[in-house]
Every structure is written in structure tokens, then in C-alpha cells.
Amino acid sequence: DAHALGERPPVGFSVCRPPGHHAVPKGPMGFCVLSNIAVAARHAQRRGYKRVLVYDFDVHHGNGTQDAFYSDPDVLFVSTHQRGSYPGTGAANEVGEGAG
């Protein structure tokens, strides 16, 4: 427990635009060539952040970001989007797999 040791856990916040949230791990999609937010989240993990929250506020579901972290228990991806809009993903039952 970091607080019990007198240490402060690292805390960070970033606003990222464009998020690149349609770029899937295998390549570009929906005008998104690179997932800036996925790169930033992985960078934060490598810098010692134990848990990362990605909150995606957009009319479209961030399918690429979801795909990148679907089985990662240390990244919580939350997408608020309009149901039925592009790309047609993001149903309420899409909650990760395995430990994710």
C-alpha cells in the first residue's frame, strides 16, 4: 500500500484530441490512422502507472481503443456513444474478456 509507506502513487490526467479511437491494433479504420490514446495509455503503464482509465466521449464508439485493451485488467475503457452509430459496436455486453 503506497500510502502506508508514506509514498504517493503517480496520478495523471490527459485530454487527447483526436483520440484515434477507431484505429484497431492491426491498422487504420474510420479516418483514424493511429490510436493516440492507446499509445498514451501504454506509455503511462510503462512509466509506472498501475491502472489507467480511458474515458471516450464521442458520438461514435471507440472500437479500436476497446480492442486494444479488451483483455487488459489494468486499463478501464469507458465509451459514451450513440447506440447504432458507426461502427456499430459498443453494446452493453462488451465488457472485456479473461482478466480484462
ABEGO torsion letter per residue (X at the ends): XAAAAGBBBBBBBBBBOBAGAABBAAEBBGGBABBAAAAAAAAAAAAGBABBBBBBBBABBBAAAAAAAAABAABBBBBBBBBGBOAGBGBAABAEBEAX
